[in-house]
Amino acid sequence: MKKPVKDMSLMEENSENIVLFYPHVSDLAKQSVMETMDSRWIGQGPKVKLFEENFSEKFAPKFQSIAVGSGTDALHLSYMLAGLKPGDEVIAPVFTCTATNIPFLYMGVKIKFADIDPNTLNIDTNHVSELMNHKVKALICVHYGGLPCDMDELQKIADEWNVPIIEDAAHAVGASYRGKMIGSISDFTMFSFQAIKHITTGDGGMLVIKNEKLIDKAERIRWFGIDRKAKQGGIWENDIIEVGYKYQMTDIAAAMGIASLQEFEDVSKLRKTLFKIYMEELIDFDRVKVVGSGVKDREHAAWLFTIIVEDRYRLQEKLRANNIESNQVHFRNDRYSIFDEFTSEKIFPNMDKVEDNYLVLPLHTRMNENDVRRVCSVIKKGW
C-alpha cells in the first residue's frame, strides 16, 4: 500500500475547503446556554432532568434515560449496571472508538474481540456465536457510522446465553432497525453528544435503561454514590453504599441538548439528504464500495459516509489536492498496545481485508448538496 507523502493534518476552515467534520451549534442552543448561565443552576439541575425526559420521549418512550458527562461515562455506567465484575468476559467489536472498550480495563473485565462484517463494518454475528461461552456476561455492539447492527441475530445469541446487550449508539441517534428506534431495543443503549455528533452538548452522553429498577442506582453512581434526591430534600446524614463517580451532566450542557432536540428533525433530514446524494452518485461507480449499501431493513442515522477503495492513500491525496478533507475516523482496537493481553495470536480476517481501504468522506450541516456533488465529482475522475 502506498503511504501518504503529503500533509494529512487537520485542514483549515475556509471558503474553499470542505472539512471532514463541523460542530452544529445553533442560535437557539447559544441562547439557551446564555439563559442558563444567568440562572440558579449551571451544574446538574432541572434542565438535566428535562433533557432526559425529552430524549426518552423522542427516542425511547418506554424507557428512562440518564444524562452524563460523556458517552464513555455512559458506557462505563452501563457496564456497572449490567453487573460486570473482575474476571468476567464480554464480547465487543474490534473496530470501534477505544471508548467502547477502555472502561473494561478500569474494571478488570476480559475482552473477547469479535471481527467485523466487511459489508457494514459492524460486529460479525457469526464470530460472536463462535466466541460465546459461559464466562461471557454481556454483548457489546457498535452501530458504525449510524448503520444499525444485526440486532435480531444478536438478540437470539443473547437470549440463548441469558446475557444483556449493550448498544454503543454513539453514531446512531435517529437510526432505526426493522421499524424500531435505536434506543428502544436493548437492555442498555448509549448515545454520545460529543462535539461533532448529531446532537452536541460540547461533550456529553445519555444512557437509556430498559429496567426501571436500575434508575435510582444509576443516579447514585453518577453522583459519587450519593442519593442526591434525598440530600436535596434536606437529609444530610445519608449513607453511601456503592462506589460512585462524577459522571453527571450540567444544566449548561443540557440546555444545548434541549435546544438540539427541538431542531433534531431538520438536522437529521439534512444529513440523510446529503447521505442519499453520496449514495446515488457513487453506488454505481466501480472503484468505490459504499459501506452498508444494499441493507434495506434499517434506517441509517447518517453520521459517517464511508467508502471502501483500493489505493486509499492516493484517493485521500487527490481529495486533499482539491481542498477536500477525508480520513479514517476509527481504528481497529487490536493494534493498540493497551489491549495486547486480549489480542495476542488472535486473527480478524475481515478486518484485515478492509484495514487500509476504508475512507470517511465529509458529512455535516455546514455542507450542502453541491458540496457533496463536488466531492463525488473528484472521486469519479479517478486517482
C-alpha positions as CSV (number, residue, x, y, z in Angstrom):
1,M,0.0,0.0,0.0
2,K,1.3,3.4,-1.0
3,K,1.7,5.6,2.1
4,P,0.8,9.3,2.1
5,V,3.5,11.7,1.1
6,K,1.7,14.9,1.6
7,D,0.4,16.7,4.7
8,M,-2.6,15.0,6.1
9,S,-3.0,17.1,9.2
10,L,-6.3,18.8,10.0
11,M,-7.5,21.0,7.2
12,E,-8.0,24.7,7.9
13,E,-11.6,26.1,7.7
14,N,-12.1,28.5,4.8
15,S,-14.5,29.1,1.9
16,E,-12.6,26.8,-0.5
17,N,-12.2,23.8,1.9
18,I,-14.7,21.1,2.6
19,V,-13.6,19.9,6.1
20,L,-14.4,16.4,7.4
21,F,-16.4,17.5,10.5
22,Y,-18.0,20.6,11.8
23,P,-20.0,21.0,15.0
24,H,-23.6,22.0,14.8
25,V,-24.4,24.7,17.4
26,S,-27.5,26.7,16.5
27,D,-28.5,30.2,17.6
28,L,-31.3,28.6,19.7
29,A,-28.7,26.5,21.6
30,K,-26.5,29.5,22.2
31,Q,-29.5,31.5,23.5
32,S,-30.5,28.6,25.8
33,V,-27.0,28.4,27.2
34,M,-26.8,32.1,28.0
35,E,-30.2,32.0,29.7
36,T,-29.0,29.0,31.8
37,M,-25.8,30.8,32.8
38,D,-27.9,33.6,34.3
39,S,-30.0,31.1,36.3
40,R,-29.5,29.5,39.7
41,W,-28.5,26.2,38.2
42,I,-25.4,25.8,36.0
43,G,-24.3,22.4,37.3
44,Q,-26.7,19.4,37.4
45,G,-30.2,20.8,37.9
46,P,-33.7,20.8,36.4
47,K,-32.6,21.1,32.8
48,V,-30.7,17.8,33.0
49,K,-33.9,16.2,34.2
50,L,-35.9,17.9,31.4
51,F,-33.3,16.8,28.8
52,E,-33.6,13.2,30.0
53,E,-37.3,13.2,29.8
54,N,-37.4,14.9,26.3
55,F,-34.8,12.5,25.0
56,S,-36.7,9.4,26.2
57,E,-39.9,10.7,24.8
58,K,-38.4,11.2,21.4
59,F,-36.2,8.1,21.0
60,A,-37.2,5.5,23.7
61,P,-40.7,6.3,25.0
62,K,-40.9,3.1,27.2
63,F,-37.5,3.6,28.9
64,Q,-35.8,6.1,31.1
65,S,-32.6,8.0,30.3
66,I,-29.7,9.1,32.4
67,A,-27.6,12.1,31.2
68,V,-23.9,12.0,31.9
69,G,-20.7,13.9,31.1
70,S,-19.6,11.8,28.1
71,G,-20.5,8.8,26.1
72,T,-17.7,7.0,27.8
73,D,-19.2,7.7,31.1
74,A,-22.5,6.2,29.9
75,L,-20.7,3.1,28.7
76,H,-18.9,2.6,32.0
77,L,-22.1,3.2,33.8
78,S,-23.9,0.6,31.7
79,Y,-21.2,-2.0,32.3
80,M,-21.5,-1.5,36.1
81,L,-25.3,-1.7,36.0
82,A,-25.0,-4.9,33.9
83,G,-23.2,-6.4,36.9
84,L,-19.9,-6.9,35.2
85,K,-17.1,-7.9,37.7
86,P,-13.4,-8.5,37.5
87,G,-12.7,-11.7,35.6
88,D,-15.9,-11.6,33.7
89,E,-15.7,-11.8,29.9
90,V,-17.5,-9.7,27.3
91,I,-17.7,-9.8,23.5
92,A,-17.0,-6.4,21.9
93,P,-16.2,-5.3,18.4
94,V,-12.5,-5.0,17.4
95,F,-13.4,-2.0,15.2
96,T,-14.7,1.0,17.2
97,C,-13.6,4.0,19.1
98,T,-11.5,2.9,22.0
99,A,-14.1,4.4,24.3
100,T,-16.2,1.3,23.8
101,N,-13.5,-0.9,25.3
102,I,-11.3,1.1,27.6
103,P,-13.8,1.0,30.6
104,F,-13.3,-2.7,30.7
105,L,-9.7,-2.0,31.6
106,Y,-10.9,0.0,34.6
107,M,-13.0,-2.9,35.7
108,G,-10.7,-5.9,35.2
109,V,-13.1,-7.3,32.6
110,K,-11.7,-9.6,29.9
111,I,-12.4,-8.6,26.3
112,K,-13.2,-11.2,23.6
113,F,-12.8,-9.1,20.4
114,A,-15.1,-10.0,17.5
115,D,-14.4,-9.5,13.9
116,I,-16.4,-7.2,11.6
117,D,-18.9,-7.8,8.8
118,P,-16.9,-6.4,5.8
119,N,-20.1,-5.0,4.2
120,T,-21.2,-2.9,7.1
121,L,-18.1,-2.7,9.4
122,N,-20.4,-3.7,12.2
123,I,-19.8,-6.7,14.5
124,D,-19.9,-10.1,12.8
125,T,-22.7,-12.0,14.4
126,N,-21.2,-15.3,13.2
127,H,-18.0,-14.6,15.0
128,V,-20.0,-13.6,18.1
129,S,-21.6,-17.0,18.1
130,E,-18.2,-18.7,17.9
131,L,-16.8,-16.7,20.8
132,M,-19.7,-17.3,23.2
133,N,-19.1,-19.3,26.4
134,H,-20.4,-19.4,30.0
135,K,-17.9,-16.8,31.1
136,V,-19.3,-14.2,28.7
137,K,-21.6,-11.9,30.7
138,A,-22.5,-9.2,28.1
139,L,-22.5,-8.5,24.4
140,I,-21.5,-5.0,23.2
141,C,-22.3,-3.8,19.7
142,V,-21.5,-0.6,17.9
143,H,-23.6,0.9,15.1
144,Y,-20.8,2.0,12.9
145,G,-21.4,5.3,11.2
146,G,-25.0,5.2,12.2
147,L,-26.0,1.9,10.5
148,P,-27.7,-0.4,13.0
149,C,-26.2,-3.8,13.7
150,D,-28.0,-7.1,13.0
151,M,-29.9,-6.8,16.3
152,D,-32.3,-9.8,15.8
153,E,-29.3,-12.1,15.3
154,L,-27.5,-10.6,18.3
155,Q,-30.7,-10.9,20.5
156,K,-31.0,-14.6,19.6
157,I,-27.5,-15.2,20.9
158,A,-28.1,-13.1,24.0
159,D,-31.3,-14.9,24.8
160,E,-29.7,-18.3,24.3
161,W,-26.9,-17.5,26.8
162,N,-29.1,-15.2,29.0
163,V,-26.8,-12.1,28.8
164,P,-27.6,-8.4,28.2
165,I,-26.9,-6.5,25.1
166,I,-25.3,-3.1,25.5
167,E,-25.6,-0.9,22.4
168,D,-22.9,1.7,21.7
169,A,-25.1,4.0,19.6
170,A,-22.7,7.0,19.7
171,H,-23.2,7.3,15.9
172,A,-26.8,6.3,15.7
173,V,-29.2,8.8,17.2
174,G,-32.2,8.8,14.9
175,A,-31.4,5.4,13.4
176,S,-33.9,2.5,13.3
177,Y,-33.8,-1.2,12.9
178,R,-36.8,-3.0,11.4
179,G,-39.1,-0.2,12.4
180,K,-37.8,0.1,16.0
181,M,-35.9,3.2,17.0
182,I,-32.3,2.6,18.2
183,G,-32.6,3.3,22.0
184,S,-35.8,1.3,22.3
185,I,-34.5,-2.2,21.7
186,S,-31.8,-3.5,24.2
187,D,-31.1,-3.6,27.9
188,F,-28.8,-0.6,27.7
189,T,-28.2,1.9,24.9
190,M,-25.5,4.7,25.0
191,F,-25.7,7.9,22.9
192,S,-22.9,10.4,22.5
193,F,-23.2,14.2,22.4
194,Q,-19.5,14.8,21.7
195,A,-18.7,17.9,19.7
196,I,-19.3,16.6,16.2
197,K,-22.3,14.3,16.8
198,H,-25.8,15.0,15.5
199,I,-26.7,16.4,18.9
200,T,-23.9,18.1,20.8
201,T,-23.7,19.4,24.3
202,G,-20.0,20.2,23.9
203,D,-19.4,16.8,25.3
204,G,-21.9,14.5,27.0
205,G,-23.8,11.3,26.8
206,M,-27.1,9.6,27.5
207,L,-27.7,6.1,28.8
208,V,-31.1,4.6,28.0
209,I,-32.0,1.8,30.5
210,K,-34.7,-0.8,30.0
211,N,-35.0,-1.9,33.6
212,E,-36.5,0.9,35.6
213,K,-35.4,-0.7,38.8
214,L,-31.9,0.3,37.9
215,I,-32.6,4.1,37.6
216,D,-32.0,5.0,41.3
217,K,-28.8,3.1,41.3
218,A,-27.7,4.8,38.1
219,E,-28.4,8.2,39.5
220,R,-26.4,7.4,42.6
221,I,-23.4,6.1,40.8
222,R,-23.5,9.2,38.5
223,W,-23.1,11.4,41.6
224,F,-20.4,9.9,43.9
225,G,-22.8,7.2,45.1
226,I,-24.8,9.8,46.9
227,D,-28.6,9.7,47.0
228,R,-28.9,13.2,45.6
229,K,-32.7,13.5,45.8
230,A,-32.6,12.7,49.5
231,K,-29.8,15.1,50.1
232,Q,-31.5,17.9,48.4
233,G,-34.6,17.1,50.4
234,G,-32.7,18.1,53.5
235,I,-31.5,14.7,54.5
236,W,-27.7,15.3,55.0
237,E,-26.8,12.3,57.1
238,N,-27.1,9.8,54.2
239,D,-25.0,6.7,53.6
240,I,-23.0,5.7,50.5
241,I,-23.4,2.0,49.7
242,E,-21.5,1.7,46.4
243,V,-18.6,3.4,44.7
244,G,-19.7,6.3,42.6
245,Y,-18.2,8.7,40.1
246,K,-18.5,12.3,39.0
247,Y,-20.4,11.4,35.8
248,Q,-23.2,13.9,35.9
249,M,-24.2,16.3,33.1
250,T,-24.5,20.0,33.8
251,D,-27.5,22.3,33.1
252,I,-25.3,24.3,30.7
253,A,-24.8,21.1,28.6
254,A,-28.4,20.1,29.0
255,A,-29.6,23.5,27.7
256,M,-27.7,22.8,24.5
257,G,-29.2,19.3,24.3
258,I,-32.8,20.5,24.8
259,A,-32.4,23.0,22.0
260,S,-30.8,20.4,19.8
261,L,-33.8,18.1,20.3
262,Q,-36.1,20.8,19.2
263,E,-34.1,21.1,15.9
264,F,-33.2,17.5,15.5
265,E,-35.6,16.7,12.7
266,D,-34.1,19.4,10.5
267,V,-30.5,18.4,11.3
268,S,-31.3,14.7,10.7
269,K,-33.2,15.4,7.4
270,L,-30.2,17.4,6.0
271,R,-27.7,14.8,7.0
272,K,-29.8,12.0,5.5
273,T,-30.3,14.0,2.3
274,L,-26.6,14.5,1.9
275,F,-26.0,10.9,2.6
276,K,-28.6,9.9,-0.1
277,I,-26.8,12.1,-2.7
278,Y,-23.5,10.5,-1.9
279,M,-25.1,7.1,-2.3
280,E,-26.8,8.0,-5.6
281,E,-23.6,9.5,-7.0
282,L,-21.2,6.7,-6.0
283,I,-23.3,3.5,-5.8
284,D,-22.6,2.6,-9.5
285,F,-19.0,3.8,-9.6
286,D,-17.0,0.6,-10.0
287,R,-13.9,1.8,-8.0
288,V,-16.0,2.5,-4.9
289,K,-17.9,0.3,-2.5
290,V,-20.3,2.1,-0.2
291,V,-20.3,0.7,3.3
292,G,-23.8,-0.6,4.2
293,S,-25.2,-0.4,0.6
294,G,-27.8,-3.0,-0.1
295,V,-29.0,-3.1,3.6
296,K,-32.8,-2.3,3.3
297,D,-34.3,-3.3,6.7
298,R,-32.9,-0.5,8.8
299,E,-32.5,3.3,8.6
300,H,-29.0,4.8,8.7
301,A,-28.5,7.8,11.0
302,A,-26.1,9.3,8.5
303,W,-23.3,10.3,10.9
304,L,-20.5,8.9,8.7
305,F,-20.4,8.2,5.0
306,T,-17.7,5.5,4.5
307,I,-16.4,4.0,1.3
308,I,-14.0,1.1,0.6
309,V,-11.5,1.7,-2.2
310,E,-8.2,0.4,-3.5
311,D,-5.2,2.8,-3.1
312,R,-7.0,4.7,-0.3
313,Y,-4.0,6.9,0.4
314,R,-3.8,8.0,-3.2
315,L,-7.5,8.9,-3.2
316,Q,-7.1,10.8,0.0
317,E,-4.2,12.8,-1.5
318,K,-6.4,13.5,-4.6
319,L,-9.2,14.8,-2.4
320,R,-6.7,16.9,-0.4
321,A,-5.3,18.5,-3.5
322,N,-8.9,19.5,-4.3
323,N,-9.4,21.1,-0.9
324,I,-11.5,18.2,0.5
325,E,-10.6,16.6,3.8
326,S,-11.1,12.8,4.4
327,N,-9.7,10.3,6.7
328,Q,-10.1,7.1,8.7
329,V,-12.1,8.1,11.8
330,H,-11.9,4.9,13.9
331,F,-9.2,2.2,14.0
332,R,-9.0,-1.4,14.9
333,N,-8.5,-1.8,18.6
334,D,-6.2,-4.8,18.4
335,R,-3.5,-2.5,17.1
336,Y,-3.3,-0.7,20.4
337,S,-0.9,-1.9,23.0
338,I,-3.3,-1.4,25.9
339,F,-5.3,-4.4,24.5
340,D,-2.4,-6.7,23.9
341,E,-3.4,-9.3,26.5
342,F,-6.7,-9.8,24.7
343,T,-5.4,-9.8,21.1
344,S,-2.2,-11.9,21.2
345,E,-2.4,-14.5,18.4
346,K,-5.9,-13.6,17.6
347,I,-6.8,-13.1,13.9
348,F,-9.5,-10.9,12.4
349,P,-9.6,-11.8,8.6
350,N,-12.4,-9.5,7.7
351,M,-10.8,-6.5,9.5
352,D,-7.6,-7.4,7.7
353,K,-9.3,-7.1,4.3
354,V,-10.5,-3.6,4.8
355,E,-8.0,-2.1,7.2
356,D,-6.2,0.0,4.6
357,N,-9.2,0.6,2.3
358,Y,-11.9,2.4,4.2
359,L,-12.2,6.1,4.0
360,V,-14.7,8.6,5.5
361,L,-16.0,11.5,3.4
362,P,-17.2,14.9,4.8
363,L,-20.7,14.9,6.1
364,H,-22.1,17.8,8.3
365,T,-24.5,20.6,8.5
366,R,-22.2,23.2,7.0
367,M,-22.3,21.3,3.7
368,N,-24.9,21.5,1.0
369,E,-25.9,19.3,-1.9
370,N,-23.4,20.9,-4.3
371,D,-20.6,20.2,-1.8
372,V,-21.4,16.5,-1.9
373,R,-21.6,16.5,-5.7
374,R,-18.2,18.3,-5.8
375,V,-16.7,15.6,-3.6
376,C,-18.2,12.9,-5.8
377,S,-17.0,14.5,-9.0
378,V,-13.4,14.5,-7.8
379,I,-13.7,10.8,-6.8
380,K,-15.3,9.8,-10.2
381,K,-12.4,11.4,-12.1
382,G,-10.1,8.8,-10.7
383,W,-6.9,8.7,-8.7
